[in-house]
Amino acid sequence: MKIFLYLLLLITASNCGNTGNTENEQKTTEPVSQEEEAGNLIGEINFEDLQQAPYSAWFDPMYQSYKPGEEALSTIKENINEYDIMMFMGTWCADSQREVPKFYKLLELSDYDLDRLQVMAVREDKTLPNEMEQEYDVIYVPTIIFFKDGEEVGRFVEYPQEELEDDIAKIVSGQEYKHSYE
C-alpha cells in the first residue's frame, strides 16, 4: 500500500507538465462552475477558495512567509494594473502550491484589483469541463497569462527563471522574458 501511494504521489507530481506551446489572444469564454474531484478544485476559483481546508494547509504558510524583493515589487506595483490576468493552476500540483500563494501575495502588495484576475483550477490531466485550457494552450501549471488591451503579452509557466517577482516584473514592464519552455 505504501508503494502504491508513493507511486501515485510521484506520478501526480510529475504530471504538472504536458507538451506544446502557443501564445493567444484573450478570449471570452463561459465560466466553469467550481467542482471538486478527488479532493481537488476544478473550474473557476478565487482567493477565498484557496484559504479553505484542505487547500489552506499549503496555501496559507507560503502566502504568509513570502517576502518578494523590493526592486521587483516596485516595478510590479508601477505596471501590473495595466493588465488583465488569467491563471491556470492545479490544487494537486506541487508547482502551483509553491507559486500561486506567492503570486497572490504579489497582487496584494501591488494593490491589484482581483476582479481583473480569473483563476481556473484544472484536473490532474490539465483539462476543464469547458475545455478552456485548449483555447489558451495550457500545457503546464501554473500558467499565468498577462493581457493588455485584450492581447496576450506574456506568460509565466510552471516555475521562475529567476525569482517569481523578477519574472513577473519583466513581463509587466515590457522587458524581454521567456518562460521555462520557450
C-alpha positions as CSV (number, residue, x, y, z in Angstrom):
1,M,0.0,0.0,0.0
2,K,2.8,2.4,0.8
3,I,4.5,1.7,-2.5
4,F,1.2,2.4,-4.3
5,L,0.7,5.7,-2.5
6,Y,4.3,6.7,-3.2
7,L,3.9,5.9,-6.9
8,L,0.6,7.8,-7.1
9,L,2.3,10.8,-5.5
10,L,5.2,10.6,-7.8
11,I,3.0,10.3,-10.9
12,T,0.9,13.3,-9.7
13,A,3.9,15.5,-9.1
14,S,5.4,14.7,-12.5
15,N,2.2,15.5,-14.3
16,C,2.4,19.2,-13.6
17,G,3.6,19.5,-17.3
18,N,2.4,18.4,-20.7
19,T,3.5,19.2,-24.3
20,G,3.2,22.1,-26.8
21,N,3.2,25.9,-26.7
22,T,1.3,28.8,-28.4
23,E,0.6,32.4,-27.5
24,N,-3.0,33.5,-27.6
25,E,-5.4,36.5,-27.7
26,Q,-7.7,36.9,-24.7
27,K,-11.0,35.2,-25.5
28,T,-14.4,35.4,-23.9
29,T,-15.4,32.0,-22.6
30,E,-18.3,30.9,-20.4
31,P,-17.0,30.4,-16.9
32,V,-16.9,26.9,-15.5
33,S,-18.6,26.4,-12.2
34,Q,-16.4,25.1,-9.4
35,E,-16.5,21.3,-8.8
36,E,-14.5,19.0,-6.6
37,E,-12.9,15.8,-7.9
38,A,-10.9,13.6,-5.6
39,G,-10.4,16.4,-3.2
40,N,-9.2,18.9,-5.9
41,L,-10.9,22.1,-7.0
42,I,-12.0,22.1,-10.7
43,G,-13.2,25.2,-12.6
44,E,-13.2,28.9,-11.7
45,I,-11.9,29.6,-8.2
46,N,-10.9,32.6,-6.2
47,F,-8.6,33.6,-3.3
48,E,-11.1,32.6,-0.7
49,D,-11.4,29.1,-2.0
50,L,-7.7,28.5,-1.5
51,Q,-7.9,29.7,2.1
52,Q,-10.3,26.9,2.9
53,A,-9.3,23.4,4.2
54,P,-7.7,21.3,2.8
55,Y,-6.0,23.9,0.5
56,S,-5.2,26.3,3.3
57,A,-2.6,23.7,4.6
58,W,-0.3,24.6,1.7
59,F,-1.6,28.0,0.7
60,D,-1.5,29.9,3.9
61,P,2.0,29.1,5.1
62,M,3.5,30.1,1.7
63,Y,1.4,33.2,1.4
64,Q,2.3,34.4,4.8
65,S,6.0,33.7,4.6
66,Y,6.7,35.0,1.1
67,K,8.8,38.2,1.0
68,P,9.4,39.5,-2.5
69,G,12.4,41.5,-3.5
70,E,11.7,45.3,-3.1
71,E,13.1,46.3,-6.6
72,A,11.0,43.8,-8.5
73,L,7.9,44.6,-6.3
74,S,8.3,48.3,-7.1
75,T,8.3,47.5,-10.8
76,I,5.3,45.3,-10.5
77,K,3.4,48.0,-8.5
78,E,4.1,50.6,-11.2
79,N,2.9,48.4,-14.1
80,I,0.6,45.5,-13.1
81,N,-2.6,47.4,-13.1
82,E,-2.4,47.8,-16.8
83,Y,-3.1,44.1,-17.2
84,D,-5.9,41.6,-17.0
85,I,-4.6,38.2,-15.8
86,M,-5.7,34.6,-16.3
87,M,-4.2,31.9,-14.2
88,F,-4.5,28.2,-14.7
89,M,-3.4,26.0,-11.7
90,G,-3.9,22.7,-10.1
91,T,-4.7,22.3,-6.4
92,W,-3.0,18.9,-6.8
93,C,0.2,20.3,-8.3
94,A,3.4,21.0,-6.3
95,D,4.4,23.8,-8.7
96,S,1.0,25.5,-8.2
97,Q,1.2,25.0,-4.5
98,R,4.6,26.8,-4.5
99,E,3.9,29.6,-6.9
100,V,0.2,30.5,-6.6
101,P,0.3,31.7,-3.0
102,K,3.3,33.8,-3.8
103,F,1.6,35.3,-6.9
104,Y,-1.5,36.2,-4.8
105,K,0.9,37.9,-2.3
106,L,2.4,39.9,-5.1
107,L,-1.0,41.0,-6.2
108,E,-2.0,42.0,-2.7
109,L,1.2,44.0,-2.2
110,S,0.6,45.7,-5.6
111,D,-3.0,46.7,-4.8
112,Y,-4.1,44.8,-7.8
113,D,-7.9,44.6,-8.4
114,L,-8.6,40.9,-8.1
115,D,-11.7,41.3,-10.2
116,R,-9.3,41.5,-13.1
117,L,-7.9,38.1,-12.3
118,Q,-9.5,34.9,-13.5
119,V,-8.3,31.7,-11.9
120,M,-9.1,28.3,-13.3
121,A,-8.3,25.1,-11.4
122,V,-7.7,22.2,-13.8
123,R,-8.0,18.4,-13.3
124,E,-4.8,16.3,-13.0
125,D,-4.8,15.8,-16.7
126,K,-4.9,19.6,-17.1
127,T,-8.4,19.8,-18.5
128,L,-11.5,21.7,-17.6
129,P,-15.1,20.8,-18.3
130,N,-15.5,23.5,-20.9
131,E,-12.0,22.8,-22.5
132,M,-10.9,26.4,-21.9
133,E,-7.4,25.2,-21.3
134,Q,-7.2,24.3,-25.0
135,E,-8.1,27.8,-26.1
136,Y,-5.2,29.2,-24.1
137,D,-2.8,26.4,-24.9
138,V,-2.2,25.5,-21.3
139,I,0.3,22.7,-21.1
140,Y,1.9,23.1,-17.7
141,V,0.6,24.6,-14.5
142,P,0.7,27.1,-13.1
143,T,0.3,29.2,-16.2
144,I,-0.2,32.9,-15.6
145,I,-1.2,34.8,-18.8
146,F,-1.0,38.6,-18.9
147,F,-3.3,40.6,-21.3
148,K,-3.1,44.2,-22.3
149,D,-5.9,45.7,-24.4
150,G,-7.2,42.2,-25.0
151,E,-3.9,40.8,-26.4
152,E,-1.6,38.3,-24.7
153,V,1.7,40.0,-23.9
154,G,3.4,37.3,-21.8
155,R,3.0,34.3,-19.7
156,F,4.7,32.7,-16.7
157,V,4.8,28.9,-17.0
158,E,5.4,26.4,-14.2
159,Y,8.5,27.8,-12.4
160,P,10.5,31.0,-12.4
161,Q,13.6,31.7,-14.5
162,E,14.9,33.8,-11.6
163,E,12.5,34.5,-8.7
164,L,8.8,34.8,-9.3
165,E,8.7,38.5,-8.6
166,D,11.6,39.1,-11.1
167,D,9.9,37.1,-13.8
168,I,6.6,39.0,-13.3
169,A,8.4,42.3,-13.1
170,K,9.9,41.6,-16.5
171,I,6.6,40.7,-18.1
172,V,4.6,43.7,-16.8
173,S,7.4,46.2,-17.5
174,G,7.7,45.0,-21.1
175,Q,11.2,43.7,-20.8
176,E,12.3,40.6,-22.8
177,Y,11.2,37.5,-21.0
178,K,11.0,33.9,-22.0
179,H,9.2,31.4,-19.8
180,S,10.6,28.0,-18.9
181,Y,9.5,26.2,-22.2
182,E,10.4,28.9,-24.8
